[in-house]
């Protein structure tokens, strides 16, 4: 039997640690359950960001979330990167380390984008082997997030959901289920997001992400720049019912408002933990999301925050 959350603690409701909020957090010490950091922002930094992180880590639980592991790439694993990741995790007593089911570069070049993979048996075997190696180096389970995507491969022989379920079981890793990504991809690729969430092995879900997105007319983009919409809250409520509750975090990475606004958004999750709550339906699948007359390229929203 696999322990719920792979034995990890339910940390409660957290937010992403962003530089624009450093002063507020240090001055006010808000009652936030935990913070998630973008790993690459701190791995090579010994300046003010690292100093602030160390102060915050003394008071709050920290989780590390990466954007450059490139678990799906055909390049060899970057062992120098992994050792830096492990050193940072030990330094801030990170509760766990996560990244994405994607690839970010090839031939030694980082695209700074979260690129989709073909969902095939060969890809599954390749990624499972790499996850096992990463877990051996980090000496802890790796937690991997479902991506948002804007295209699919004709070569795929299984759905994203089936791929992720099999990957988690065969590699014995954890899952970070981003319910906004599920919704965004379900609109872009026309699949049922409820069936997706219902199919995920609940005991392997260690963390949940919430975020806002942008409606570009022909598609949705996971922009992390607004409030969470009702269909995403619906998926969160379903996930909460299936898991009994996992560490839940709000991502807000563009047009970032003052810290109290970000914190208040994630605290809305409390009302959706009530199994008897009926969430109002929306008139259209994209209703409530930020509207955009332009159709920007998804890559313009992916770059990690650096200072």
Secondary structure, DSSP 8 states (H G I E B T S, - for coil): ---GGGG-----EEEE--GGGHHHHHHH----SEEEEEGGGTTT--SHHHHHHHHHHTTSEEEEE-S---TT-SS---HHHHHHHHHHHHHHT-S-EEEESSEEEETTEEEEEEE----SHHHHHHHHHHHHHHHHHHTS-EEEE----S---TT--S-HHHHHHHHHHHHT-EEEEEHHHHHHHHHHHT--HHHHHHHS-GGGEEEEEEE--EE-SS-EE----S---HHHHHHHHHHHHHHS--EEEEE--SS---HHHHHHHHHTHHHHT-TT------SSTTTTSEE-SS---GGGGT-----
